[in-house]
Amino acid sequence: MGEALANPHVFDALTLLTDAGYAGMSARRVTVSTVGFAPNLTRLVDEHPQVTITHVRS
């Protein structure tokens, strides 16, 4: 599966999933599972603050 935050397309996917004109999902119903890929963790919190983050210990 890979690390979600290492995938450059995850942000586009989150935007489309939560866009009212596209999929219209509530951001609160979306969960991103990560080991905490630091460079994009801050970006995720800034761009999608209502998305739930699940930290997986490796």
Secondary structure, DSSP 8 states (H G I E B T S, - for coil): ---GGG-TTHHHHHHHHH-TTTT---GGG-EEEES--HHHHHHHHHH-TTSEEEE---
